[in-house]
Amino acid sequence: MSLRIPWPRSLGTRLVLLLAGGLLLAHALSFGLLLHERDLATRGMMLSGMEQDVPLSVALLERLSPAERQAWLPRLERRTYRYLMRPAQPGTALDSERARQVTGLVDNALGHHYALRPRAVSAIPERYEIELTLADGQPLTIEVTPSLLPLARWLPWVLALQVLLLIACAWVAVRAVTRPLARLADAARRLDPARPSPPLPQDGPREVAQAAGALNALQARIATHVTERMQILAAISHDLQTPITRLRLRVESMEEGPTQSRLLDDVTQLGQLVREGVTYARSAHVALGPAVRVDLQSFLGSVVDDYQDMGRAVQMGHTEAVALPTHPQVLRRVVQNLVDNALAYAGSAEAALHRQADGHVRIEVLDRGPGIPADALAAVLQPFHRLEPSRGRESGGTGLGLAIAQQLAQALGGELQLGNREGGGLCAVLVLPAGA
């Protein structure tokens, strides 16, 4: 089973990891080359120093008496080697090229006058000893411990600061590249044929500017298509009103009877469908005008009173004192459509008003009708969509009431939500932003 390393889904994170990883790898390679060069320089310094220092030190120890030699040893000690007046420790044959090179250099520096006995004492850290015998028979051991020159204590902090600076530069560069992409994705997400939005700025890198231009062109084509469709629908619906009126007059002039009654019902439904079609077409491009501050509690109460004056079973539920800037005529049409829908399929309706924790306002229209299947809640907001048999043409619906309410709600900057109530019935909710 292969272990897969999770790869971030964010393009920005991926670019940061790639750039930062590449920069860190290059930084590490440069630091490794620096250490290698430092190792070569240290080895050269050690060999040069030993070539000059060992002959002098051995000659000095030869001239000193055995009692004086021990006192001079600390003075002759160097960073990578020192002299010991004892035999070499037990060890193995030299196995590194550097140890053999040092031994040969010492032998050459001493003019081959001494028999050298080198031994490798430790591999990690590397330590080897070169034993020789002075003229008076006393053993002398040169203990060699090769090592790099110690790093300055401030160097790790400088390296850490460089790494942080590299990561910060990579992040800034990625942000500069991905910010236009984020704006482009947000504009595409907000693209709504029913609510035209301002064109996306065509700035940033050339590829992003080209994509923004293509999205602006697409948005313009969609808006043109929707406008033409609505104009055709409005024109057809408007032109049908005259022949429908003539048809009604002719049917009314017929002899009264079941046939006339059925024909009048059909003409009435046809006229209602045409009127709703005109309203739907106009709702896509409603002219809002300036917003005015409305007391929604009083506003909703007036809508309920109008229905009660007509003898309709509409009641006021729980309400709160809420006021916000909005467009009262458009808002009234949305609420009326929701109430008419409840009355058509449940015979009664209840209106309520709440303010959510996030500041948004909820206007609810509730009924105890048959409700809507959960998988059809989104579909009923589409134009000319009807449910059978309880919400079909027999109940007077045209399939446009909720679609009109949906478009007008979007024009107000709000959202229309549908849900089924516990115990049966539908809950239609108009959610308005606090600054609608």
C-alpha positions as CSV (number, residue, x, y, z in Angstrom):
1,M,0.0,0.0,0.0
2,S,1.6,3.3,-1.1
3,L,1.5,6.2,1.2
4,R,0.2,9.3,-0.6
5,I,1.3,12.7,0.8
6,P,-1.8,15.0,0.9
7,W,-1.4,17.9,-1.6
8,P,-3.1,21.2,-0.7
9,R,-6.1,22.0,-2.9
10,S,-5.5,25.8,-2.7
11,L,-3.5,27.1,-5.7
12,G,-1.9,29.7,-3.5
13,T,-0.7,27.2,-1.0
14,R,0.7,25.0,-3.7
15,L,2.6,27.9,-5.3
16,V,4.0,28.9,-1.9
17,L,5.2,25.4,-1.2
18,L,6.8,25.1,-4.6
19,L,8.5,28.5,-4.5
20,A,9.5,28.2,-0.8
21,G,10.7,24.6,-1.4
22,G,12.8,25.6,-4.4
23,L,14.3,28.6,-2.6
24,L,15.1,26.5,0.5
25,L,16.6,23.8,-1.6
26,A,18.8,26.3,-3.4
27,H,19.7,27.9,-0.1
28,A,20.6,24.5,1.4
29,L,22.7,23.7,-1.7
30,S,24.6,27.0,-1.4
31,F,25.1,26.4,2.4
32,G,26.4,22.8,1.6
33,L,28.8,24.1,-0.9
34,L,29.9,26.8,1.5
35,L,30.6,24.1,4.2
36,H,32.5,22.0,1.7
37,E,34.7,24.9,0.7
38,R,35.2,25.6,4.4
39,D,36.2,22.0,4.9
40,L,38.8,22.2,2.1
41,A,40.1,25.5,3.4
42,T,40.4,24.1,6.9
43,R,42.2,21.0,5.7
44,G,44.6,23.1,3.7
45,M,45.3,25.3,6.7
46,M,45.9,22.3,8.9
47,L,48.3,20.6,6.5
48,S,50.2,23.9,6.0
49,G,50.4,24.5,9.7
50,M,51.5,20.9,10.5
51,E,54.2,21.0,7.7
52,Q,55.8,24.0,9.4
53,D,55.0,23.3,13.0
54,V,55.7,19.5,13.5
55,P,59.4,19.7,12.6
56,L,60.0,22.6,15.0
57,S,58.0,21.0,17.8
58,V,59.7,17.6,17.5
59,A,63.1,19.3,17.4
60,L,62.3,21.4,20.5
61,L,61.2,18.3,22.4
62,E,64.4,16.5,21.4
63,R,66.5,19.3,23.0
64,L,64.4,19.4,26.2
65,S,65.0,17.1,29.1
66,P,62.3,14.5,29.9
67,A,61.3,16.6,32.9
68,E,60.8,19.7,30.9
69,R,58.9,18.2,28.0
70,Q,55.7,17.7,29.8
71,A,55.5,21.4,30.8
72,W,56.0,22.5,27.1
73,L,53.2,20.3,25.7
74,P,50.3,22.8,26.4
75,R,52.3,25.5,24.6
76,L,52.7,23.3,21.5
77,E,49.0,22.3,21.3
78,R,47.0,23.4,18.3
79,R,43.2,23.4,17.6
80,T,43.3,20.2,15.5
81,Y,46.3,18.3,16.9
82,R,48.4,18.0,20.1
83,Y,51.5,16.2,21.4
84,L,51.4,13.5,24.1
85,M,54.4,12.0,25.9
86,R,53.0,8.4,25.8
87,P,52.6,5.6,23.3
88,A,49.6,5.7,20.9
89,Q,46.4,4.1,22.0
90,P,45.4,0.7,20.4
91,G,43.6,1.2,17.1
92,T,43.3,0.0,13.5
93,A,45.0,0.9,10.3
94,L,44.2,4.2,8.8
95,D,41.2,4.0,6.5
96,S,40.7,7.5,5.4
97,E,42.5,9.3,2.6
98,R,42.9,12.4,4.7
99,A,44.6,10.5,7.6
100,R,47.1,8.9,5.2
101,Q,47.7,12.3,3.6
102,V,48.5,13.8,7.0
103,T,50.7,10.9,8.0
104,G,52.7,11.3,4.8
105,L,53.0,15.0,5.3
106,V,54.4,14.5,8.8
107,D,56.9,11.9,7.5
108,N,58.1,14.2,4.8
109,A,58.3,17.2,7.2
110,L,60.5,15.1,9.6
111,G,62.8,14.1,6.8
112,H,61.9,10.4,7.2
113,H,64.2,10.3,10.3
114,Y,61.5,8.7,12.5
115,A,59.6,5.5,12.1
116,L,55.9,6.5,12.3
117,R,53.3,4.2,13.6
118,P,49.8,5.7,12.8
119,R,46.6,4.2,14.2
120,A,42.9,5.1,13.8
121,V,41.5,5.4,17.3
122,S,38.0,6.7,16.5
123,A,35.9,7.1,13.4
124,I,33.1,9.4,14.8
125,P,34.5,11.9,15.6
126,E,37.5,11.2,13.5
127,R,40.6,10.8,15.6
128,Y,43.9,9.1,14.8
129,E,47.4,9.1,16.5
130,I,50.8,9.1,15.0
131,E,53.5,7.6,17.3
132,L,57.2,8.0,17.0
133,T,60.2,7.5,19.3
134,L,62.5,10.3,20.3
135,A,66.3,9.9,20.3
136,D,66.4,9.1,24.0
137,G,63.8,6.4,23.5
138,Q,60.8,8.3,25.0
139,P,57.6,7.7,22.9
140,L,55.9,10.8,21.4
141,T,52.4,10.7,20.0
142,I,50.8,13.3,17.7
143,E,47.0,13.1,18.3
144,V,45.1,14.5,15.3
145,T,41.4,15.5,15.5
146,P,40.3,17.1,12.2
147,S,37.4,19.5,12.5
148,L,35.8,22.4,10.8
149,L,36.4,25.9,12.1
150,P,33.6,26.7,14.6
151,L,30.7,28.7,13.2
152,A,29.9,32.1,14.5
153,R,27.1,32.0,17.1
154,W,25.1,34.6,15.1
155,L,25.2,32.6,11.8
156,P,22.2,30.3,12.6
157,W,20.1,33.3,13.4
158,V,21.1,34.9,10.1
159,L,20.2,31.7,8.3
160,A,16.9,31.5,10.0
161,L,16.1,35.1,9.2
162,Q,17.0,34.4,5.5
163,V,14.7,31.4,5.4
164,L,11.8,33.5,6.9
165,L,12.5,36.3,4.4
166,L,12.5,33.8,1.5
167,I,9.1,32.4,2.7
168,A,7.7,35.9,3.1
169,C,8.8,36.9,-0.4
170,A,7.3,33.7,-1.8
171,W,4.0,34.4,0.0
172,V,3.9,38.0,-1.3
173,A,4.6,36.9,-4.9
174,V,1.9,34.2,-4.7
175,R,-0.6,36.6,-3.3
176,A,0.1,39.0,-6.1
177,V,-0.6,36.2,-8.6
178,T,-3.6,34.6,-7.0
179,R,-5.5,37.7,-5.9
180,P,-6.7,38.5,-9.4
181,L,-7.7,34.8,-9.7
182,A,-9.7,35.0,-6.5
183,R,-11.5,38.1,-7.8
184,L,-12.2,36.3,-11.0
185,A,-13.6,33.2,-9.1
186,D,-15.8,35.5,-6.9
187,A,-17.2,37.3,-9.9
188,A,-18.0,34.0,-11.6
189,R,-19.7,32.8,-8.4
190,R,-21.8,35.9,-8.2
191,L,-22.8,35.8,-11.9
192,D,-26.6,36.0,-11.9
193,P,-28.6,36.6,-15.1
194,A,-31.4,38.1,-13.0
195,R,-29.1,40.6,-11.3
196,P,-26.5,42.3,-13.6
197,S,-23.3,43.0,-11.8
198,P,-20.5,45.5,-12.7
199,P,-17.8,44.2,-15.1
200,L,-14.7,42.7,-13.6
201,P,-11.6,44.9,-13.7
202,Q,-9.2,43.6,-16.4
203,D,-6.0,44.1,-14.6
204,G,-3.3,41.9,-13.1
205,P,-1.3,39.4,-15.2
206,R,-2.1,39.2,-18.9
207,E,-3.6,35.7,-18.6
208,V,-5.9,36.8,-15.7
209,A,-6.9,39.9,-17.6
210,Q,-7.8,37.8,-20.6
211,A,-9.9,35.5,-18.5
212,A,-11.6,38.5,-16.9
213,G,-12.4,40.0,-20.3
214,A,-13.8,36.6,-21.5
215,L,-16.0,36.5,-18.3
216,N,-17.2,40.1,-18.9
217,A,-18.1,39.2,-22.5
218,L,-19.9,36.0,-21.3
219,Q,-21.8,38.1,-18.7
220,A,-22.8,40.6,-21.4
221,R,-24.0,37.9,-23.8
222,I,-26.1,36.2,-21.0
223,A,-27.6,39.5,-20.0
224,T,-28.5,40.2,-23.7
225,H,-30.0,36.8,-24.1
226,V,-32.1,37.1,-20.9
227,T,-33.3,40.6,-21.9
228,E,-34.3,39.4,-25.3
229,R,-36.1,36.4,-23.8
230,M,-38.0,38.6,-21.4
231,Q,-38.9,41.1,-24.1
232,I,-40.2,38.3,-26.3
233,L,-42.2,36.9,-23.4
234,A,-43.6,40.3,-22.5
235,A,-44.4,41.1,-26.1
236,I,-46.2,37.8,-26.6
237,S,-48.1,38.1,-23.4
238,H,-49.1,41.7,-24.1
239,D,-50.2,40.9,-27.6
240,L,-52.4,38.0,-26.4
241,Q,-54.4,40.2,-24.1
242,T,-56.4,41.8,-26.9
243,P,-57.6,38.5,-28.6
244,I,-58.3,37.0,-25.1
245,T,-60.5,40.0,-24.4
246,R,-62.4,39.5,-27.7
247,L,-62.7,35.8,-26.9
248,R,-64.2,36.5,-23.5
249,L,-66.7,38.9,-25.0
250,R,-67.8,36.3,-27.6
251,V,-68.0,33.6,-25.0
252,E,-70.1,35.8,-22.7
253,S,-72.5,36.5,-25.6
254,M,-73.1,32.8,-26.0
255,E,-76.2,31.1,-24.5
256,E,-75.7,30.4,-20.8
257,G,-75.0,26.8,-20.0
258,P,-72.3,24.3,-18.9
259,T,-70.4,24.8,-22.2
260,Q,-70.2,28.6,-21.7
261,S,-69.1,28.2,-18.1
262,R,-66.3,25.8,-19.0
263,L,-65.1,28.2,-21.8
264,L,-65.2,31.2,-19.4
265,D,-63.1,29.2,-16.9
266,D,-60.5,28.4,-19.7
267,V,-60.5,32.0,-20.8
268,T,-60.0,33.2,-17.2
269,Q,-57.1,30.9,-16.7
270,L,-55.6,31.9,-20.0
271,G,-55.9,35.6,-19.1
272,Q,-54.3,35.0,-15.7
273,L,-51.4,33.1,-17.3
274,V,-50.8,36.0,-19.7
275,R,-50.9,38.6,-17.0
276,E,-48.5,36.5,-14.8
277,G,-46.2,36.1,-17.8
278,V,-46.1,39.9,-18.3
279,T,-45.4,40.3,-14.6
280,Y,-42.7,37.7,-14.6
281,A,-41.0,39.4,-17.5
282,R,-41.1,42.8,-15.9
283,S,-39.9,41.4,-12.5
284,A,-36.6,40.5,-14.1
285,H,-35.8,44.2,-14.8
286,V,-37.8,45.9,-12.1
287,A,-36.9,49.6,-11.6
288,L,-36.3,49.9,-7.8
289,G,-35.6,53.6,-7.4
290,P,-34.2,55.0,-4.1
291,A,-34.8,52.9,-1.0
292,V,-36.8,54.3,1.9
293,R,-36.8,53.3,5.6
294,V,-39.7,51.1,6.4
295,D,-41.1,49.9,9.7
296,L,-41.6,46.2,8.7
297,Q,-43.8,45.4,11.7
298,S,-46.4,48.1,10.6
299,F,-45.8,47.2,6.9
300,L,-46.6,43.5,7.5
301,G,-49.6,44.4,9.6
302,S,-51.0,46.5,6.8
303,V,-50.7,43.7,4.3
304,V,-52.5,41.3,6.7
305,D,-55.2,43.9,7.4
306,D,-55.8,44.2,3.6
307,Y,-56.4,40.5,3.3
308,Q,-58.6,40.4,6.4
309,D,-60.7,43.3,5.0
310,M,-61.4,41.1,2.0
311,G,-62.5,38.3,4.3
312,R,-59.4,36.1,3.7
313,A,-58.0,33.9,6.5
314,V,-54.7,35.6,7.1
315,Q,-53.4,36.1,10.6
316,M,-50.4,37.9,12.1
317,G,-48.0,35.7,14.0
318,H,-45.0,36.6,16.1
319,T,-43.3,39.9,15.1
320,E,-40.5,42.1,16.2
321,A,-39.9,45.8,15.9
322,V,-37.7,46.0,12.8
323,A,-36.9,48.9,10.5
324,L,-34.6,48.9,7.5
325,P,-34.2,50.7,4.1
326,T,-36.0,48.8,1.3
327,H,-38.4,49.2,-1.6
328,P,-42.0,48.9,-0.1
329,Q,-43.8,48.3,-3.4
330,V,-41.6,45.5,-4.5
331,L,-41.6,44.0,-1.0
332,R,-45.4,44.1,-0.9
333,R,-45.6,42.2,-4.1
334,V,-43.3,39.5,-2.8
335,V,-45.3,39.1,0.4
336,Q,-48.6,39.1,-1.4
337,N,-47.4,36.4,-3.8
338,L,-46.4,34.2,-0.8
339,V,-49.7,34.9,0.9
340,D,-51.7,34.2,-2.3
341,N,-49.7,30.9,-2.7
342,A,-50.6,29.9,0.9
343,L,-54.3,30.8,0.4
344,A,-54.5,28.9,-2.9
345,Y,-53.2,25.6,-1.5
346,A,-54.0,25.8,2.3
347,G,-57.0,28.2,2.5
348,S,-55.2,30.2,5.3
349,A,-51.9,31.9,6.0
350,E,-49.9,33.3,8.9
351,A,-47.3,36.1,8.6
352,A,-44.4,36.5,11.1
353,L,-41.3,38.8,11.4
354,H,-38.0,38.0,13.1
355,R,-34.5,39.3,13.2
356,Q,-31.7,36.7,13.0
357,A,-28.6,36.6,15.1
358,D,-26.5,37.8,12.1
359,G,-28.7,40.9,11.7
360,H,-30.7,39.6,8.7
361,V,-34.5,40.0,8.7
362,R,-36.9,37.1,8.1
363,I,-40.4,37.5,6.9
364,E,-42.2,34.2,7.2
365,V,-45.5,33.1,5.5
366,L,-46.7,29.8,7.0
367,D,-49.6,27.6,6.0
368,R,-51.0,24.1,6.9
369,G,-51.5,22.9,3.4
370,P,-50.1,19.8,1.7
371,G,-46.6,21.1,1.7
372,I,-44.0,20.4,-1.1
373,P,-41.8,17.3,-1.4
374,A,-38.3,18.0,-0.3
375,D,-36.8,17.1,-3.7
376,A,-39.1,19.7,-5.4
377,L,-38.5,22.7,-3.1
378,A,-35.9,24.2,-5.4
379,A,-37.8,23.3,-8.6
380,V,-41.0,25.2,-7.6
381,L,-39.1,28.4,-7.8
382,Q,-38.6,27.9,-11.5
383,P,-41.2,29.6,-13.8
384,F,-44.2,27.5,-15.0
385,H,-43.4,24.7,-12.6
386,R,-46.4,23.1,-10.9
387,L,-47.0,20.1,-8.7
388,E,-49.8,17.6,-9.3
389,P,-52.3,17.0,-8.2
390,S,-52.7,19.2,-5.1
391,R,-50.8,22.2,-6.5
392,G,-51.9,21.9,-10.1
393,R,-53.9,24.1,-12.5
394,E,-57.1,23.1,-10.8
395,S,-56.2,25.1,-7.7
396,G,-55.7,28.2,-9.9
397,G,-51.9,28.2,-10.0
398,T,-49.9,29.3,-13.1
399,G,-46.5,28.2,-11.9
400,L,-45.2,31.8,-11.9
401,G,-46.2,33.2,-8.4
402,L,-43.1,31.8,-6.6
403,A,-40.8,32.4,-9.5
404,I,-41.9,36.1,-9.5
405,A,-41.4,36.3,-5.8
406,Q,-37.9,34.8,-6.2
407,Q,-36.9,37.3,-8.8
408,L,-38.2,40.3,-6.8
409,A,-36.5,39.0,-3.7
410,Q,-33.2,38.9,-5.5
411,A,-33.8,42.4,-6.8
412,L,-34.2,43.5,-3.1
413,G,-30.8,41.8,-2.3
414,G,-32.6,39.1,-0.4
415,E,-33.3,35.4,-0.8
416,L,-36.4,33.3,-0.9
417,Q,-36.3,30.0,1.1
418,L,-38.9,27.3,1.2
419,G,-39.2,24.5,3.8
420,N,-41.8,22.1,5.1
421,R,-43.2,22.6,8.6
422,E,-43.5,20.0,11.3
423,G,-47.0,18.7,11.3
424,G,-47.6,19.6,7.7
425,G,-47.6,22.8,5.7
426,L,-45.1,25.1,4.0
427,C,-42.9,27.8,5.4
428,A,-41.9,30.4,2.9
429,V,-39.2,32.7,4.2
430,L,-38.0,36.0,2.7
431,V,-34.5,36.8,4.1
432,L,-33.4,40.4,3.7
433,P,-30.0,41.8,4.6
434,A,-29.8,44.4,7.4
435,G,-29.0,47.1,4.9
436,A,-31.5,46.1,2.3
